[in-house]
């Protein structure tokens, strides 16, 4: 389960993007549309399968799901490196 550390950051959706402010480091991030689509799920707490399903259509084949899964892994790793995930969030864990 991955979850954003909401004690460490503030965020706001502006049109089709989410802007995240790291309250500790005073750094902000603008999320692309795919990251914006999964951000609310990460705030609530989600696993890899939830995030991949949020971005894939039912007809998406295995290759497409694998590409999306790799992108999710990269995004979550970036969040973890920035310190924006709760302690205990499994970094790079593939489910």
VMD Tcl script that builds the backbone (N, CA, C; Angstrom):
set m [mol new atoms 285]
animate dup $m
set s [atomselect $m all]
$s set {name element resname resid chain x y z} {
  {N N UNK 1 A 0.854 -1.182 0.000}
  {CA C UNK 1 A 0.000 0.000 0.000}
  {C C UNK 1 A 0.891 1.234 0.000}
  {N N UNK 2 A 0.622 2.147 -0.898}
  {CA C UNK 2 A 1.331 3.415 -0.966}
  {C C UNK 2 A 0.379 4.519 -0.532}
  {N N UNK 3 A 0.893 5.494 0.214}
  {CA C UNK 3 A 0.052 6.607 0.641}
  {C C UNK 3 A 0.893 7.866 0.773}
  {N N UNK 4 A 0.347 8.966 0.272}
  {CA C UNK 4 A 1.003 10.263 0.367}
  {C C UNK 4 A 1.006 10.721 1.816}
  {N N UNK 5 A 2.117 11.280 2.235}
  {CA C UNK 5 A 2.229 11.846 3.577}
  {C C UNK 5 A 1.645 13.261 3.544}
  {N N UNK 6 A 0.366 13.357 3.873}
  {CA C UNK 6 A -0.324 14.647 3.805}
  {C C UNK 6 A 0.118 15.612 4.904}
  {N N UNK 7 A 0.880 15.127 5.888}
  {CA C UNK 7 A 1.443 16.030 6.894}
  {C C UNK 7 A 2.636 16.786 6.325}
  {N N UNK 8 A 3.223 16.231 5.286}
  {CA C UNK 8 A 4.435 16.818 4.713}
  {C C UNK 8 A 4.159 17.674 3.478}
  {N N UNK 9 A 2.983 17.535 2.887}
  {CA C UNK 9 A 2.729 18.289 1.667}
  {C C UNK 9 A 1.299 18.816 1.619}
  {N N UNK 10 A 1.132 19.828 0.800}
  {CA C UNK 10 A -0.185 20.379 0.502}
  {C C UNK 10 A -0.347 20.298 -1.006}
  {N N UNK 11 A -1.581 20.174 -1.448}
  {CA C UNK 11 A -1.796 20.067 -2.887}
  {C C UNK 11 A -3.116 20.704 -3.278}
  {N N UNK 12 A -3.171 21.077 -4.543}
  {CA C UNK 12 A -4.383 21.680 -5.074}
  {C C UNK 12 A -4.474 21.318 -6.545}
  {N N UNK 13 A -5.705 21.011 -6.975}
  {CA C UNK 13 A -5.927 20.756 -8.389}
  {C C UNK 13 A -6.271 22.080 -9.058}
  {N N UNK 14 A -5.557 22.371 -10.123}
  {CA C UNK 14 A -5.784 23.575 -10.918}
  {C C UNK 14 A -6.029 23.112 -12.346}
  {N N UNK 15 A -7.275 23.202 -12.749}
  {CA C UNK 15 A -7.736 22.699 -14.046}
  {C C UNK 15 A -7.419 21.218 -14.161}
  {N N UNK 16 A -6.564 20.843 -15.107}
  {CA C UNK 16 A -6.295 19.420 -15.328}
  {C C UNK 16 A -4.972 18.966 -14.715}
  {N N UNK 17 A -4.424 19.765 -13.803}
  {CA C UNK 17 A -3.147 19.422 -13.168}
  {C C UNK 17 A -3.263 19.530 -11.646}
  {N N UNK 18 A -2.400 18.797 -10.979}
  {CA C UNK 18 A -2.257 18.924 -9.530}
  {C C UNK 18 A -0.897 19.543 -9.255}
  {N N UNK 19 A -0.874 20.498 -8.357}
  {CA C UNK 19 A 0.366 21.102 -7.894}
  {C C UNK 19 A 0.545 20.677 -6.440}
  {N N UNK 20 A 1.728 20.139 -6.139}
  {CA C UNK 20 A 2.042 19.632 -4.802}
  {C C UNK 20 A 3.167 20.483 -4.227}
  {N N UNK 21 A 2.979 20.940 -2.998}
  {CA C UNK 21 A 4.008 21.709 -2.308}
  {C C UNK 21 A 4.562 20.870 -1.172}
  {N N UNK 22 A 5.854 20.635 -1.212}
  {CA C UNK 22 A 6.552 19.960 -0.118}
  {C C UNK 22 A 6.760 20.999 0.972}
  {N N UNK 23 A 6.047 20.874 2.070}
  {CA C UNK 23 A 6.081 21.860 3.145}
  {C C UNK 23 A 7.411 21.879 3.880}
  {N N UNK 24 A 8.131 20.774 3.834}
  {CA C UNK 24 A 9.414 20.692 4.522}
  {C C UNK 24 A 10.529 21.329 3.700}
  {N N UNK 25 A 10.551 21.016 2.423}
  {CA C UNK 25 A 11.627 21.501 1.572}
  {C C UNK 25 A 11.286 22.729 0.753}
  {N N UNK 26 A 10.039 23.215 0.874}
  {CA C UNK 26 A 9.574 24.364 0.102}
  {C C UNK 26 A 9.810 24.188 -1.400}
  {N N UNK 27 A 9.537 22.986 -1.863}
  {CA C UNK 27 A 9.671 22.652 -3.281}
  {C C UNK 27 A 8.287 22.296 -3.781}
  {N N UNK 28 A 7.974 22.702 -5.014}
  {CA C UNK 28 A 6.675 22.312 -5.538}
  {C C UNK 28 A 6.846 21.464 -6.792}
  {N N UNK 29 A 5.849 20.651 -7.046}
  {CA C UNK 29 A 5.830 19.739 -8.182}
  {C C UNK 29 A 4.511 19.950 -8.925}
  {N N UNK 30 A 4.572 19.967 -10.239}
  {CA C UNK 30 A 3.358 19.990 -11.053}
  {C C UNK 30 A 3.233 18.611 -11.689}
  {N N UNK 31 A 2.109 17.948 -11.435}
  {CA C UNK 31 A 1.911 16.592 -11.925}
  {C C UNK 31 A 1.316 16.609 -13.327}
  {N N UNK 32 A 1.768 15.673 -14.148}
  {CA C UNK 32 A 1.204 15.543 -15.488}
  {C C UNK 32 A -0.196 14.932 -15.386}
  {N N UNK 33 A -0.949 14.870 -16.489}
  {CA C UNK 33 A -2.326 14.361 -16.409}
  {C C UNK 33 A -2.449 12.939 -15.851}
  {N N UNK 34 A -1.532 12.054 -16.196}
  {CA C UNK 34 A -1.609 10.677 -15.669}
  {C C UNK 34 A -1.379 10.669 -14.160}
  {N N UNK 35 A -0.376 11.400 -13.702}
  {CA C UNK 35 A -0.110 11.475 -12.264}
  {C C UNK 35 A -1.269 12.163 -11.543}
  {N N UNK 36 A -1.857 13.167 -12.178}
  {CA C UNK 36 A -3.015 13.843 -11.606}
  {C C UNK 36 A -4.179 12.872 -11.427}
  {N N UNK 37 A -4.343 11.953 -12.371}
  {CA C UNK 37 A -5.440 10.982 -12.293}
  {C C UNK 37 A -5.291 10.019 -11.124}
  {N N UNK 38 A -4.055 9.684 -10.764}
  {CA C UNK 38 A -3.865 8.716 -9.669}
  {C C UNK 38 A -3.605 9.387 -8.322}
  {N N UNK 39 A -3.304 10.678 -8.324}
  {CA C UNK 39 A -2.958 11.374 -7.075}
  {C C UNK 39 A -4.009 11.196 -5.971}
  {N N UNK 40 A -5.319 11.404 -6.233}
  {CA C UNK 40 A -6.299 11.239 -5.152}
  {C C UNK 40 A -6.291 9.819 -4.569}
  {N N UNK 41 A -6.025 8.838 -5.393}
  {CA C UNK 41 A -5.943 7.459 -4.900}
  {C C UNK 41 A -4.731 7.285 -3.995}
  {N N UNK 42 A -3.619 7.929 -4.349}
  {CA C UNK 42 A -2.429 7.861 -3.505}
  {C C UNK 42 A -2.635 8.594 -2.181}
  {N N UNK 43 A -3.386 9.667 -2.200}
  {CA C UNK 43 A -3.691 10.382 -0.957}
  {C C UNK 43 A -4.502 9.472 -0.032}
  {N N UNK 44 A -5.468 8.756 -0.590}
  {CA C UNK 44 A -6.313 7.855 0.204}
  {C C UNK 44 A -5.576 6.578 0.591}
  {N N UNK 45 A -4.616 6.176 -0.227}
  {CA C UNK 45 A -3.887 4.926 -0.024}
  {C C UNK 45 A -4.308 3.929 -1.086}
  {N N UNK 46 A -3.342 3.469 -1.857}
  {CA C UNK 46 A -3.648 2.559 -2.956}
  {C C UNK 46 A -2.464 1.636 -3.197}
  {N N UNK 47 A -2.763 0.493 -3.795}
  {CA C UNK 47 A -1.672 -0.387 -4.189}
  {C C UNK 47 A -1.437 -0.242 -5.689}
  {N N UNK 48 A -0.430 -0.897 -6.160}
  {CA C UNK 48 A -0.025 -0.784 -7.562}
  {C C UNK 48 A -1.161 -1.171 -8.506}
  {N N UNK 49 A -1.841 -2.256 -8.200}
  {CA C UNK 49 A -2.926 -2.724 -9.064}
  {C C UNK 49 A -4.034 -1.677 -9.181}
  {N N UNK 50 A -4.369 -1.004 -8.069}
  {CA C UNK 50 A -5.382 0.059 -8.098}
  {C C UNK 50 A -4.970 1.185 -9.046}
  {N N UNK 51 A -3.702 1.573 -8.962}
  {CA C UNK 51 A -3.223 2.685 -9.768}
  {C C UNK 51 A -3.161 2.322 -11.249}
  {N N UNK 52 A -2.710 1.112 -11.545}
  {CA C UNK 52 A -2.663 0.666 -12.942}
  {C C UNK 52 A -4.072 0.604 -13.507}
  {N N UNK 53 A -5.000 0.064 -12.756}
  {CA C UNK 53 A -6.390 -0.032 -13.219}
  {C C UNK 53 A -7.003 1.343 -13.458}
  {N N UNK 54 A -6.610 2.325 -12.661}
  {CA C UNK 54 A -7.149 3.675 -12.826}
  {C C UNK 54 A -6.737 4.290 -14.161}
  {N N UNK 55 A -5.604 3.871 -14.687}
  {CA C UNK 55 A -5.100 4.449 -15.927}
  {C C UNK 55 A -5.361 3.596 -17.162}
  {N N UNK 56 A -5.752 2.355 -16.974}
  {CA C UNK 56 A -5.947 1.446 -18.102}
  {C C UNK 56 A -7.422 1.203 -18.365}
  {N N UNK 57 A -7.741 1.083 -19.622}
  {CA C UNK 57 A -9.092 0.676 -19.998}
  {C C UNK 57 A -9.197 -0.821 -19.859}
  {N N UNK 58 A -10.419 -1.300 -19.835}
  {CA C UNK 58 A -10.645 -2.741 -19.706}
  {C C UNK 58 A -9.989 -3.502 -20.849}
  {N N UNK 59 A -9.954 -2.907 -22.035}
  {CA C UNK 59 A -9.412 -3.581 -23.211}
  {C C UNK 59 A -7.885 -3.479 -23.322}
  {N N UNK 60 A -7.247 -2.781 -22.392}
  {CA C UNK 60 A -5.791 -2.635 -22.452}
  {C C UNK 60 A -5.135 -3.998 -22.322}
  {N N UNK 61 A -4.251 -4.300 -23.227}
  {CA C UNK 61 A -3.567 -5.592 -23.231}
  {C C UNK 61 A -2.439 -5.647 -22.226}
  {N N UNK 62 A -1.833 -6.832 -22.102}
  {CA C UNK 62 A -0.761 -7.027 -21.118}
  {C C UNK 62 A 0.438 -6.102 -21.332}
  {N N UNK 63 A 0.801 -5.841 -22.586}
  {CA C UNK 63 A 1.943 -4.957 -22.837}
  {C C UNK 63 A 1.653 -3.534 -22.372}
  {N N UNK 64 A 0.440 -3.061 -22.652}
  {CA C UNK 64 A 0.049 -1.724 -22.209}
  {C C UNK 64 A 0.004 -1.622 -20.701}
  {N N UNK 65 A -0.528 -2.653 -20.042}
  {CA C UNK 65 A -0.589 -2.648 -18.575}
  {C C UNK 65 A 0.819 -2.676 -17.984}
  {N N UNK 66 A 1.731 -3.401 -18.631}
  {CA C UNK 66 A 3.113 -3.466 -18.146}
  {C C UNK 66 A 3.782 -2.096 -18.261}
  {N N UNK 67 A 3.543 -1.390 -19.383}
  {CA C UNK 67 A 4.108 -0.042 -19.548}
  {C C UNK 67 A 3.558 0.917 -18.495}
  {N N UNK 68 A 2.256 0.868 -18.274}
  {CA C UNK 68 A 1.643 1.726 -17.262}
  {C C UNK 68 A 2.185 1.370 -15.876}
  {N N UNK 69 A 2.330 0.091 -15.594}
  {CA C UNK 69 A 2.879 -0.341 -14.310}
  {C C UNK 69 A 4.284 0.194 -14.080}
  {N N UNK 70 A 5.110 0.179 -15.122}
  {CA C UNK 70 A 6.473 0.705 -15.007}
  {C C UNK 70 A 6.445 2.214 -14.743}
  {N N UNK 71 A 5.520 2.922 -15.396}
  {CA C UNK 71 A 5.399 4.362 -15.162}
  {C C UNK 71 A 4.922 4.653 -13.743}
  {N N UNK 72 A 3.999 3.851 -13.254}
  {CA C UNK 72 A 3.536 3.992 -11.862}
  {C C UNK 72 A 4.704 3.762 -10.904}
  {N N UNK 73 A 5.486 2.717 -11.154}
  {CA C UNK 73 A 6.642 2.431 -10.299}
  {C C UNK 73 A 7.605 3.615 -10.261}
  {N N UNK 74 A 7.870 4.202 -11.438}
  {CA C UNK 74 A 8.778 5.352 -11.502}
  {C C UNK 74 A 8.219 6.544 -10.727}
  {N N UNK 75 A 6.922 6.807 -10.885}
  {CA C UNK 75 A 6.283 7.926 -10.190}
  {C C UNK 75 A 6.340 7.743 -8.675}
  {N N UNK 76 A 5.999 6.554 -8.219}
  {CA C UNK 76 A 6.010 6.281 -6.781}
  {C C UNK 76 A 7.439 6.376 -6.231}
  {N N UNK 77 A 8.408 5.912 -6.995}
  {CA C UNK 77 A 9.800 6.017 -6.568}
  {C C UNK 77 A 10.217 7.487 -6.429}
  {N N UNK 78 A 9.788 8.326 -7.373}
  {CA C UNK 78 A 10.079 9.765 -7.273}
  {C C UNK 78 A 9.445 10.369 -6.024}
  {N N UNK 79 A 8.201 10.002 -5.754}
  {CA C UNK 79 A 7.532 10.501 -4.547}
  {C C UNK 79 A 8.272 10.056 -3.293}
  {N N UNK 80 A 8.702 8.810 -3.279}
  {CA C UNK 80 A 9.416 8.287 -2.114}
  {C C UNK 80 A 10.749 9.002 -1.930}
  {N N UNK 81 A 11.474 9.188 -3.016}
  {CA C UNK 81 A 12.767 9.890 -2.931}
  {C C UNK 81 A 12.597 11.325 -2.443}
  {N N UNK 82 A 11.470 11.935 -2.792}
  {CA C UNK 82 A 11.188 13.306 -2.336}
  {C C UNK 82 A 10.674 13.336 -0.901}
  {N N UNK 83 A 10.440 12.144 -0.312}
  {CA C UNK 83 A 9.957 12.076 1.068}
  {C C UNK 83 A 8.465 12.327 1.200}
  {N N UNK 84 A 7.710 12.168 0.110}
  {CA C UNK 84 A 6.290 12.492 0.144}
  {C C UNK 84 A 5.382 11.300 0.406}
  {N N UNK 85 A 5.963 10.133 0.669}
  {CA C UNK 85 A 5.156 8.964 1.034}
  {C C UNK 85 A 5.270 8.713 2.524}
  {N N UNK 86 A 4.225 8.148 3.084}
  {CA C UNK 86 A 4.239 7.800 4.514}
  {C C UNK 86 A 5.317 6.764 4.787}
  {N N UNK 87 A 5.841 6.778 5.991}
  {CA C UNK 87 A 6.819 5.768 6.400}
  {C C UNK 87 A 6.225 4.385 6.219}
  {N N UNK 88 A 7.040 3.479 5.763}
  {CA C UNK 88 A 6.579 2.109 5.584}
  {C C UNK 88 A 6.009 1.849 4.213}
  {N N UNK 89 A 5.890 2.882 3.362}
  {CA C UNK 89 A 5.413 2.653 2.004}
  {C C UNK 89 A 6.459 1.853 1.246}
  {N N UNK 90 A 6.046 0.778 0.602}
  {CA C UNK 90 A 7.003 -0.082 -0.088}
  {C C UNK 90 A 7.502 0.564 -1.383}
  {N N UNK 91 A 8.749 0.972 -1.404}
  {CA C UNK 91 A 9.336 1.612 -2.573}
  {C C UNK 91 A 9.633 0.575 -3.650}
  {N N UNK 92 A 9.132 0.845 -4.845}
  {CA C UNK 92 A 9.443 -0.012 -5.976}
  {C C UNK 92 A 8.864 -1.402 -5.898}
  {N N UNK 93 A 7.963 -1.623 -4.997}
  {CA C UNK 93 A 7.385 -2.953 -4.827}
  {C C UNK 93 A 6.425 -3.250 -5.966}
  {N N UNK 94 A 6.589 -4.368 -6.587}
  {CA C UNK 94 A 5.725 -4.766 -7.679}
  {C C UNK 94 A 4.755 -5.820 -7.168}
  {N N UNK 95 A 3.471 -5.560 -7.367}
  {CA C UNK 95 A 2.447 -6.485 -6.881}
  {C C UNK 95 A 1.824 -7.231 -8.022}
}
mol reanalyze $m
mol bondsrecalc $m
mol representation Tube
mol addrep $m
